[in-house]
């Protein structure tokens, strides 16, 4: 990080991009980083399936990006108290996947308003409660809520951009179309040049293509890349810069092109899975365990002539 920030906020010492909490704190000091004054990045616990969160401090309240799973939401609620005593007013769901919205009910019970684009609400209506019921059998934190379905976002954004501006921070909630999911939402702070992406951009082998428009996704990222960005806060994996966006975009294009060549040769899906090799420059975005499924997702999208999320 090119600048050095040293400040004390509500007992929190911030030094060279890392948050060091006051004595007696139970928060993990390596879990939260300051991105710019008033903006924090909290990396989720991968072993527990948690997503990342961004935390933004406005004059009178806090904004959190992504509700997380219930246990992840509880962790954010605990840690945010060491950042500021201000209440969380808004929690923005970047998309409809459970690790980003299943904690909604905890946030609204705590007094926050959950917010998302129309596409998120539409996907929840289309795909739930089936996925919720499956999660109940696998995740105690979901089962412990004793709900029949996830709580949808309370406030729906129907335009392509929605703005919060209190003079200190301008937050732009932006929608570009169907990439990772139909409802993908981005959070952009133009003054600080910070972009929160949900899973439209991840940093590492965390891609999930099942609800995607895989062919369209790189084109969406090309539009996103027109923003002036210094810091990208991905849905999973470590924060970084523009190189994360480029890596995600290249991975999707290289994967799609390689599978399409196999389809054009008349190869079966199994043959493509056995033969496909990706360039070393994008291999960080996929694991050996997930590559076969991702090849299958692309193969099905190409063969059936419709987005994977419609299959």
N, C-alpha and C positions, 0 to 999 in steps of 0.2 A: 504494500500500500504506500503510495507516494507521499502522503501527508501523515503527520503525527498529531493525533488528538489526545489530549489529556484533560479530563474533566470529571467532576463529581456530580452525580445525579442521584438523589435519594439514596445515598450510601453506596452508590455503584461507581467504582473506579474503572475508567476506560483508557486503555493504553495501547497504542500501535495496533488498533484493530481488534484487540481481544478484550472481552469483558471479564474483569476480575471482581468477584462479588465480595461483599462485606463479610467479616468474620461471623460465623454462625449460619451463613446461608447454606442451604442444601442444594442449590443449583450447581450444575456442572459448568465451571468457568470456560471449558473448551467448547461448550455447546452453543454459545451465543457470541456473535461478533458484531461490532459496530461497522456499518457500511459507510455512513455519513452521519453528521450530527442529527440525532432524532430518528435514525433508521437503523434497525437491527435485523440480523439474519440468525435464525435459530435452526440448526441442522437437526433433522429428525433422527430418531433411533431406527436404523435400518433393520435391526434384528426383530423389532416389534412392529415393523411395517409402517411406521409413522412417516408422514411427509414432512418436508421443511415448512417453516413459517417465516414470514416477514412481519416485523412489528414497527409501526410508524407512530411517532408521538406528535399529535397536533397540540394546539394551544390549550384546549380544555379536555381532550379525550385521546384515546388510543384507537388505532386501526390495526387489525390483525388480518393477514392474508392466509386463508385456508383454515377451516375448522378442525382438520385432522381427524383421526380416530378418537374415540372418547378418551382413551388413556393418554394420547398425545395432547388432546385439548387440556386435560388436567395438568400436564406438564407445562404447557404454555401459560396457563393461568397462574401456576405457582411461580414460574420464572419471571413473568412480567411484573410481578410485585416488586422485584428487586431493580427494575428499570425505572418505574414511575408509579406514583400512587393514583394517577388519573384512571378513570374507568374506561373499559373497552366499550366503545360505542358501536363500531361496525366490525363485522367479520365477513370477509369477502371469499366466497367459494369459487375457485378458479375453474372447476369442472365438477362433474357429478360422481366421480369415483369415491368409493367408501372411505379411503384414507384421506380424503379431502373434505367430505361432508358429514360423515357419520357422527361427528362430535357437535353438530349444529344445536341439538337440544340442550347441551350443557351450556353453550354460550348464551342462548336466549334465556335460559333459567337464571343466568348471571346478569341479565339486563341488557345484553348486546342485541343488535339487529343484524341478522344474517342477510347477505346481499349476494346476488348472482345475476348473470345474464339470462335472458329468456330460454336459451338453449339448455341451460342446466335444469331448469324446472321441467322442460319438455322431456328431457332424458330420464329424469326421476320418475315422471308419470309413465314413461314407456317401459322402463326396465325394473322398477321396484313394484312390490316389495320382494321380488324373487331373490335379488342379490343380498338384500338385508337378511332374509331368512337363512340363506347359506352362511353369511358371516356370523350369525347367532350360534351356529353349530361349531364354529372354528375359533371365535374370539370371545373370551370372557368379558372384555370391556364392552362389547356390543350387547351381549346377552344380559349384562347387568343393568342395562337401561330399561329392560322390560317393556320394550316398545314393539309394535307390530310392523313398523316401517320407519325409514329415516325421516327426520323432520326436514321438509323442504325449506329453501331460503324464504325469509319473510318479506324481503323487498326485491322486486324483479326489475332489472334494467332492460328496457325495450329498445333503446337507441344504441348506436355503435360506440358511443363514448359518454361517460358520466364523470363529472368532476366534483371533487371536494377541494376547497381552497380557503384556508383560514389566514392567509398572509404569510405564515411561516412555511407551510408546505402546500404545494399543489399536487393532488393525487388524481391521476387520470385512469379510469377503468376503461379498458379498450377491448373491443371485439373485432376480429379480423375474418372470422369464418371457420369452416370445418377443417381442422387439422387433426390433433390428437383426439378431440371429441367435437360434437356439434356445438357445444356451449363454451368452448375455450375462452377464458377471460385473462387479460394481462393487466398488471398494475404498473403504471409508469409515473415516475417523478422526474419531470423534465429539468428542474433546476439542478438536482443532484445527479441526473442521468443514471438513475437506477431503474431496472426493469425486473419485475417479479413475473414468472412465466407459468406457474403450475407445471404440469407435466408436458406442456407443449415443447419445453426444453428441459432435458435432464442432463446431468453431468455424470455419466457412467452407465453401467448396464442395467438401467431401470425402465426401459421402454416397454409399454403395453400398447399393442396395436389393435386390440379387438373392437374398439369403438371408433376407429380412425377412418379418415379418408386419406389413405396412405399416399396416393398419387398427388393429392392437393396439398398435403402438409408442408413439403418444402417450399411451395409457392407462397403459402401463408407466411412462412418464416422469412422469405425474401421481402415481403411487405413490412414485417416487423423490423427487419434490419435497416429500414430507412430512418428509424429513430436514432437519436444521438444517445449512445449508451456507453457508460464506463463500467458499470457493475451489473451482472446478471445473477439473479437469485433464482435458481432452478427449483423445480418441484421435488427433486431428489438429487443427492450428491452435493459436493462442495460448491460454494459460490465461485464466480470467476468473472471474466470479461467477455468480449464479443466472440472470443474463440469457442466458447461453449455453444453459442448459436450456430456458428459455422460448422462445428463438429456434428451437431444434431442434424443439420440440414444435409451435410455430405453423407452421413450415415444413411439417412432415409433415401436419398437419391441413388447411392451406390447399391443399396440393398434392392431397391425397386428395379433398377436397370439390370442387375445381375439375374434376378428371378425372371424378368421379362425375356432375357436372352434364352434362358432355359425353356420357357414356354414356347418361344418361337422355334426352337430346335425340336419341339415335340417331346421334351423330357417330361417324365412323370414328376410329381411333387417329391417323391422319395428320392429320385435321381438328382433333383436339384438340391435337396437337403444333403445328399452325400457328397456332391461335387462343389458346391458354392464356396468360394473363398473371398473374403472381403479385404480391401486394402488395409494395411497396417495402420493407416492414419485414422481409421474409424472403428477399429476393433475395440476400443475402450467403451463404445456405446452398446456393446452386446456381449453376452457371456456364452460360453459353449452350451450351457443348459438351456438358454432362451433362444438361441439362433434357429433351431429347427421350428419352433412355434412361430417365430417371426417370418421365416421363409414360407411357412404354410399360410399365414395370414395374407402375405403379399400374393402368393400363388392363387389363392382363392379369389382375391379381389380382381386380379387380371383375368382369370378364366371365366368368372361370372359377370364381368363387366359392370360391377357396381362396387361402391365403397365397402370396405370390410365391416364397417359399422352398420351396414344394412343387411348383412348376411345372417 
